[in-house]
Each structure stands twice: as structure tokens, then as C-alpha cells.
């Protein structure tokens, strides 16, 4: 349950974030006319000339509040005088060309991402929730300060151990939920061991995928989602071993950072239905995700977003990648892999995904 705007709490969270950078200088600002003046009056401020591109950063994406950018001349802000650009983000060359908006009205204070205007349906989230999320990412090691003396910057780790542990926990919960739905006289006992690191090391897969697959137990039933199964060692070796050396995915792998290598984690049992239309016209274009699939096999893939090595794309049999879309450039957005597996678990618990004997099937009402 979201609460009304709490300026003291928000200022305290902001100041904790600012302390992560290490250098703070009080800068007086004249903001008495703003509705959220108490919040601004409590902030530890900074020396604008000391930071990256003139502004210190509490996170890799969000720059410090800069009063001269609050009411910039973007088409959106000029027509919404009750909204200010609070935490700017360097989108195309300036900290004022986009970022996170503050709406300090009616005792509420929320943020939304913006380039020119918020995307349709973009949620406005209480400021204290956003700031706490950023602080949590610092504490778990997702954000860190690169102490390079030539160009010190705040950076993002693609994934951390806590991300992996959450993903494995979500996976185990999904398997246990499906097992509990299988009729007792057909319920399998125990699970199979995960894929070995020796096997995984033979193929070009992302570091997160390698760690996940080497820790994720293999169930003794067939489906973990409609048409989506798991990799026994033999089928993993066959599918990845059949990938042509000149495939687009391997071409990408040759030049990209390992955390950006698209990797098939959970395969579909069949290939794409080429005779059916796709909702994603770009899927098979040079820039579409279809070029990064392994042997044209649908399923659950790690994405090519280097900043989030645990982000995933669910590619269905109709060549669309948004059946379950949890990607978000918002740093307060949902965690990706655990969120998706938790969603599947919820659907099984609700009975949307029927479980019969050793199969989990028929989510036709959902997909």
C-alpha cells in the first residue's frame, strides 16, 4: 500500500544515496515556491562542477537534482507545469534531455521515466519507494563506484550473487508448485542433478545462464510452462552443438560482452510456426530477436542487455517476444527473472496452468 508523500523520509533516502558518491558540498537553492519545498530544503547538495558532466550521480542512470533543469523546455514539461524533471538522465548527450519526473501535487510525489513524454500506461510510483529501491541496489552490490582515478564513475554490475539466488529460489518454488499439483499416484520422487559446468563450458552462453543452469535442478516432469520444457544434458549438447559457426548469434557473441550473449535457458518442444502471423514485424529482420535464437527454437532466453545479465525474453512459437514482458529501463522496475518465474508459479497455483500426470499444460487462456 503506497502512502502519501513523506518529505523527511524521502530526503533521508536521497542523502543516503548521495553519500555513496563520497563527496558532498552544500549548495544553497531558492526553491521556496515549489510545493515540495520541505523535501528540497532537507537535501544534502553538491558542487555541480565536480561531477561527471557537471552533476554528481546517486545512481548510474539518475543525476543529482539540478534546479536549472526542473522546468526545461521539452514539449511534455512545457505543457505540464505541475511536473518537474527531478533526476535527469543523460539519454542523448545532456542530463536535461530526459530522466525521472516529480509530480509534487496533492501531497503525493511520484516518479516516471521520460524522454519526451511518459509511455502510455507508465506507472507513477511514490518517491520514497523509488529512492529505497535505488538504495537497495547499492546495498546488494548492483551499483558500485569505479575508483579509476582518471574517470571515476558509478557503474552497474550486470548481475550479482543475490540475483542468482533469487532466481534459483523462484525456480525451486515453481517446480515444487507444479509437483504439488500432479496426482499423487503419478507424482515423481526427487529431481535430477543440474547440468554440469564441464558441459556448459563447451558452448557460448552468458555467465548468468551458465551459473543458473549449473545450479537449477531438473524436474522429472515434462513441462514447466505450456510447451516449455527443460534441458537434459543430451538435448542441450545436441541443440547447441548443431548451431552453425556462422550463425548471427555466434557472430554477436564474438564481439559482445559475455553478459550480453543471448542464451536459451528453457526450450520449447517445437520450432516456430512459420505459417502463422507474428505480432512482431521486426522479429526476423536483421535487428530482430529472431536472429539471436538458437537453431530457431522458441523458449526463454537471456536478453542482450548488458546492464541486466539476468533479464529474459520469452519467445513464443508465433515469433513474438512480449507474451511475458518484464523488461524495463526503470531502475525501480520489477526484478526480471524471479518476477517471471513467480508469475508462472502464481498461474499454476490459481489453476490457470493445468497439471496432469507428469505434464504441465494448457495455458491457452493466458498466452
C-alpha positions as CSV (number, residue, x, y, z in Angstrom):
1,X,0.0,0.0,0.0
2,X,1.5,3.3,-1.1
3,X,1.5,6.2,1.4
4,X,1.3,9.9,0.9
5,X,4.5,11.9,0.2
6,X,6.8,11.9,3.2
7,X,9.4,14.7,2.6
8,X,11.6,13.8,5.6
9,X,11.8,10.2,4.7
10,X,12.5,10.9,1.0
11,X,15.2,13.5,1.9
12,X,16.9,11.0,4.2
13,X,16.9,8.3,1.5
14,X,18.2,10.8,-1.1
15,X,21.0,11.8,1.3
16,X,22.0,8.2,1.9
17,X,22.3,7.7,-1.9
18,X,24.3,10.9,-2.2
19,X,26.7,9.6,0.5
20,X,27.5,6.6,-1.8
21,X,29.4,9.0,-4.1
22,X,31.5,10.2,-1.2
23,X,31.9,14.0,-1.9
24,X,29.3,16.4,-0.8
25,X,29.2,20.2,-0.7
26,X,26.2,22.2,0.5
27,X,24.7,24.3,-2.3
28,X,22.0,26.8,-1.4
29,X,19.0,26.7,-3.7
30,X,16.0,29.0,-3.8
31,X,13.0,26.7,-4.1
32,X,10.5,28.2,-1.7
33,X,7.9,28.4,-4.3
34,X,7.8,24.6,-5.0
35,X,5.1,22.6,-3.3
36,X,7.7,20.1,-2.1
37,X,10.0,22.8,-0.7
38,X,10.5,21.0,2.6
39,X,11.9,17.9,0.7
40,X,14.4,20.1,-1.2
41,X,15.3,22.1,1.9
42,X,16.4,18.9,3.7
43,X,18.7,17.6,0.9
44,X,22.4,17.4,1.1
45,X,23.5,19.1,-2.1
46,X,26.7,19.1,-4.2
47,X,29.1,21.0,-6.2
48,X,27.8,20.8,-9.8
49,X,31.3,21.4,-11.3
50,X,32.8,18.4,-9.5
51,X,30.8,15.5,-11.0
52,X,30.5,13.6,-14.3
53,X,29.3,16.0,-16.9
54,X,28.9,18.6,-14.2
55,X,26.5,16.7,-12.0
56,X,27.2,14.0,-9.4
57,X,25.1,10.9,-9.6
58,X,23.3,8.9,-6.9
59,X,22.9,6.0,-9.4
60,X,24.4,5.2,-12.8
61,X,21.2,6.4,-14.5
62,X,20.0,9.3,-12.3
63,X,21.8,12.6,-11.9
64,X,21.6,14.9,-9.0
65,X,18.6,17.3,-8.9
66,X,19.6,20.4,-10.8
67,X,17.2,23.4,-10.3
68,X,18.1,24.9,-13.8
69,X,16.7,21.7,-15.4
70,X,13.5,21.4,-13.3
71,X,11.3,23.2,-15.9
72,X,13.2,22.5,-19.1
73,X,11.7,23.3,-22.5
74,X,10.7,19.8,-23.5
75,X,7.2,19.6,-25.2
76,X,5.9,17.5,-22.4
77,X,7.1,19.6,-19.4
78,X,6.1,22.9,-21.1
79,X,2.5,21.7,-21.2
80,X,2.5,20.2,-17.7
81,X,3.5,23.0,-15.3
82,X,2.8,20.8,-12.2
83,X,5.6,18.4,-13.1
84,X,9.4,18.9,-12.9
85,X,12.4,17.0,-14.1
86,X,13.9,15.8,-10.8
87,X,16.6,13.3,-11.5
88,X,17.8,13.9,-15.0
89,X,19.2,11.1,-17.2
90,X,21.8,11.5,-20.0
91,X,19.8,10.0,-22.8
92,X,21.3,11.5,-25.9
93,X,24.0,13.8,-24.7
94,X,22.6,16.0,-21.9
95,X,21.3,15.4,-18.4
96,X,18.4,17.6,-19.3
97,X,17.1,15.6,-22.2
98,X,15.2,13.0,-20.2
99,X,15.0,11.4,-16.8
100,X,12.7,10.9,-13.9
101,X,9.8,13.3,-13.3
102,X,8.4,14.5,-10.0
103,X,4.8,15.4,-9.6
104,X,4.5,17.2,-6.3
105,X,0.8,17.7,-6.1
106,X,-2.0,16.7,-3.6
107,X,0.5,15.5,-1.0
108,X,1.8,12.8,-3.4
109,X,5.1,12.6,-5.0
110,X,5.9,10.1,-7.7
111,X,8.4,9.4,-10.5
112,X,8.1,8.3,-14.1
113,X,10.7,7.8,-16.8
114,X,10.6,10.3,-19.7
115,X,12.3,11.1,-23.0
116,X,9.7,13.3,-24.5
117,X,6.7,12.1,-22.6
118,X,5.9,9.0,-20.4
119,X,5.0,5.9,-22.3
120,X,1.3,5.0,-22.3
121,X,0.3,3.3,-19.1
122,X,3.6,4.2,-17.3
123,X,3.1,3.9,-13.6
124,X,3.8,6.8,-11.3
125,X,5.4,5.5,-8.2
126,X,5.9,7.2,-4.8
127,X,9.2,8.9,-4.5
128,X,10.2,7.1,-1.3
129,X,9.6,3.7,-3.0
130,X,11.9,4.7,-5.8
131,X,14.7,6.0,-3.6
132,X,14.5,2.9,-1.4
133,X,14.8,0.7,-4.4
134,X,17.9,2.6,-5.6
135,X,19.4,2.3,-2.1
136,X,18.7,-1.4,-2.0
137,X,20.5,-1.8,-5.3
138,X,23.6,-0.1,-3.8
139,X,23.4,-2.4,-0.8
140,X,23.2,-5.6,-2.8
141,X,26.2,-4.6,-4.9
142,X,24.3,-3.9,-8.2
143,X,25.6,-0.3,-8.2
144,X,29.3,0.3,-7.4
145,X,31.7,3.2,-7.6
146,X,34.6,2.6,-10.0
147,X,37.6,4.2,-8.3
148,X,39.5,4.7,-11.6
149,X,41.5,7.8,-10.8
150,X,41.2,9.0,-14.4
151,X,37.5,8.8,-14.8
152,X,35.7,7.7,-11.5
153,X,32.1,6.7,-12.3
154,X,29.2,4.9,-10.7
155,X,28.6,1.7,-12.7
156,X,26.2,-1.2,-12.8
157,X,27.2,-4.9,-12.3
158,X,25.3,-7.0,-14.8
159,X,24.2,-9.4,-12.1
160,X,25.2,-10.2,-8.5
161,X,25.0,-13.4,-6.4
162,X,21.8,-12.2,-4.8
163,X,20.2,-12.1,-8.3
164,X,21.2,-15.7,-8.9
165,X,20.0,-16.9,-5.5
166,X,16.6,-15.2,-6.0
167,X,16.3,-16.9,-9.4
168,X,17.2,-20.3,-8.1
169,X,14.7,-19.9,-5.3
170,X,12.0,-18.8,-7.7
171,X,12.8,-21.9,-9.9
172,X,12.6,-24.3,-7.0
173,X,9.3,-22.8,-5.9
174,X,7.9,-23.2,-9.4
175,X,8.9,-26.8,-9.6
176,X,7.5,-27.6,-6.1
177,X,4.2,-25.9,-7.0
178,X,3.9,-28.0,-10.2
179,X,4.8,-31.2,-8.3
180,X,2.2,-30.5,-5.7
181,X,-0.5,-30.4,-8.5
182,X,0.5,-33.7,-10.0
183,X,-1.8,-36.5,-9.0
184,X,-0.2,-38.5,-6.1
185,X,-0.1,-41.8,-8.0
186,X,1.9,-40.1,-10.8
187,X,4.0,-37.7,-8.7
188,X,7.7,-38.2,-9.4
189,X,10.1,-38.5,-6.5
190,X,13.1,-36.3,-6.4
191,X,14.8,-34.3,-9.2
192,X,17.7,-34.8,-11.5
193,X,21.1,-33.0,-11.0
194,X,21.7,-29.7,-12.8
195,X,23.8,-29.5,-16.0
196,X,27.5,-29.9,-15.3
197,X,29.9,-27.0,-15.7
198,X,32.0,-29.2,-18.0
199,X,29.1,-29.4,-20.4
200,X,28.2,-25.8,-20.2
201,X,31.8,-24.6,-20.8
202,X,31.7,-26.2,-24.2
203,X,29.3,-23.7,-25.6
204,X,28.9,-19.9,-25.8
205,X,26.4,-19.0,-23.2
206,X,26.2,-16.0,-20.9
207,X,27.8,-16.1,-17.4
208,X,24.4,-15.7,-15.7
209,X,22.9,-18.5,-17.8
210,X,25.9,-20.8,-17.0
211,X,25.6,-20.2,-13.3
212,X,21.8,-20.7,-13.3
213,X,21.8,-23.9,-15.4
214,X,24.6,-25.4,-13.2
215,X,22.5,-24.9,-10.1
216,X,18.9,-25.4,-11.3
217,X,17.7,-28.9,-10.6
218,X,16.0,-30.7,-13.5
219,X,12.4,-31.9,-12.8
220,X,11.2,-35.4,-13.6
221,X,8.0,-34.0,-15.3
222,X,8.0,-32.7,-18.9
223,X,6.7,-29.1,-18.9
224,X,7.4,-26.1,-16.6
225,X,5.0,-23.9,-18.8
226,X,2.8,-24.7,-21.8
227,X,5.1,-26.2,-24.4
228,X,8.2,-25.1,-22.4
229,X,10.5,-27.9,-21.1
230,X,14.0,-28.1,-19.6
231,X,17.3,-29.2,-20.9
232,X,18.5,-32.7,-20.1
233,X,22.3,-33.0,-20.8
234,X,21.8,-34.9,-24.1
235,X,19.4,-32.4,-25.7
236,X,21.4,-29.4,-24.5
237,X,24.5,-30.8,-26.2
238,X,22.6,-31.7,-29.4
239,X,20.9,-28.3,-29.8
240,X,23.8,-26.1,-29.0
241,X,26.2,-28.4,-30.8
242,X,24.1,-28.0,-34.0
243,X,24.4,-24.3,-34.1
244,X,26.3,-23.2,-37.3
245,X,29.5,-21.4,-36.7
246,X,28.4,-18.5,-38.9
247,X,25.1,-18.0,-37.1
248,X,24.1,-14.5,-36.2
249,X,24.1,-15.3,-32.5
250,X,27.6,-16.6,-32.5
251,X,28.6,-13.6,-34.6
252,X,27.2,-11.4,-31.9
253,X,29.0,-13.4,-29.2
254,X,32.3,-12.9,-30.9
255,X,32.2,-9.1,-30.4
256,X,29.8,-8.6,-27.4
257,X,30.5,-8.6,-23.7
258,X,29.7,-12.1,-22.3
259,X,26.8,-10.8,-20.1
260,X,25.1,-9.7,-23.4
261,X,25.2,-13.1,-25.0
262,X,21.6,-14.2,-25.7
263,X,21.2,-17.7,-24.3
264,X,18.3,-20.2,-24.5
265,X,17.6,-21.4,-20.9
266,X,14.3,-23.2,-21.2
267,X,13.5,-24.6,-24.7
268,X,10.1,-25.0,-26.4
269,X,9.4,-28.6,-27.5
270,X,8.7,-27.4,-31.1
271,X,10.1,-24.8,-33.6
272,X,8.4,-21.7,-34.8
273,X,5.1,-21.9,-36.5
274,X,6.2,-20.1,-39.7
275,X,2.7,-20.4,-41.3
276,X,1.1,-18.3,-38.6
277,X,1.4,-14.5,-38.5
278,X,3.6,-12.8,-35.9
279,X,2.7,-9.7,-33.8
280,X,6.3,-8.6,-34.0
281,X,7.1,-7.4,-37.6
282,X,10.8,-6.9,-36.7
283,X,11.4,-10.4,-35.3
284,X,13.0,-11.8,-38.4
285,X,14.7,-8.6,-39.5
286,X,18.4,-8.1,-39.1
287,X,17.8,-6.2,-35.9
288,X,15.1,-8.5,-34.6
289,X,15.5,-11.0,-31.8
290,X,14.9,-13.9,-34.1
291,X,18.5,-13.5,-35.3
292,X,19.7,-14.4,-31.8
293,X,17.7,-17.5,-31.3
294,X,19.4,-20.9,-31.1
295,X,18.5,-23.0,-34.1
296,X,15.2,-21.1,-34.4
297,X,14.0,-22.6,-31.2
298,X,11.4,-20.7,-29.1
299,X,11.7,-20.6,-25.3
300,X,13.0,-18.5,-22.5
301,X,16.2,-16.6,-23.4
302,X,18.5,-14.3,-21.5
303,X,18.4,-10.9,-23.2
304,X,21.3,-8.9,-24.7
305,X,21.0,-6.1,-22.2
306,X,24.5,-6.0,-20.6
307,X,23.4,-3.8,-17.7
308,X,21.0,-6.6,-16.6
309,X,22.5,-10.0,-17.3
310,X,19.6,-11.7,-15.6
311,X,16.9,-10.1,-17.8
312,X,15.0,-12.5,-20.0
313,X,12.9,-12.7,-23.2
314,X,10.1,-15.2,-23.6
315,X,9.9,-16.1,-27.3
316,X,6.7,-17.9,-28.2
317,X,6.0,-20.2,-31.1
318,X,4.4,-17.3,-33.0
319,X,7.7,-15.4,-33.1
320,X,6.7,-12.8,-30.5
321,X,8.8,-11.7,-27.5
322,X,6.2,-9.9,-25.4
323,X,4.0,-12.7,-24.1
324,X,5.7,-12.1,-20.8
325,X,7.4,-8.8,-20.9
326,X,9.2,-7.7,-17.7
327,X,11.9,-5.6,-19.3
328,X,12.2,-2.1,-18.0
329,X,14.7,0.7,-18.2
330,X,13.4,2.0,-14.9
331,X,15.9,1.1,-12.2
332,X,13.0,0.7,-9.8
333,X,11.3,-1.7,-12.1
334,X,10.5,-5.4,-11.3
335,X,13.3,-7.9,-11.0
336,X,13.3,-9.8,-14.2
337,X,13.9,-13.5,-14.0
338,X,12.4,-14.0,-10.5
339,X,9.4,-11.9,-11.4
340,X,8.7,-14.1,-14.5
341,X,9.1,-17.4,-12.7
342,X,7.0,-16.1,-9.8
343,X,4.3,-15.2,-12.3
344,X,4.3,-18.7,-13.7
345,X,4.1,-20.1,-10.2
346,X,1.1,-17.9,-9.4
347,X,-0.7,-19.1,-12.6
348,X,-0.1,-22.8,-11.6
349,X,-1.4,-22.1,-8.1
350,X,-4.5,-20.5,-9.5
351,X,-5.1,-23.4,-11.8
352,X,-4.7,-21.4,-15.0
353,X,-2.0,-23.9,-16.0
354,X,-3.5,-27.4,-15.8
355,X,-1.2,-30.1,-14.4
356,X,-2.0,-33.7,-15.3
357,X,0.1,-36.7,-14.6
358,X,3.7,-35.7,-15.5
359,X,2.8,-32.7,-17.7
360,X,2.1,-29.1,-17.1
361,X,-0.1,-27.9,-20.0
362,X,-2.7,-25.7,-21.5
363,X,-2.3,-22.0,-20.6
364,X,-4.3,-21.1,-23.7
365,X,-6.3,-18.7,-21.6
366,X,-3.2,-16.7,-20.9
367,X,-0.9,-16.7,-24.0
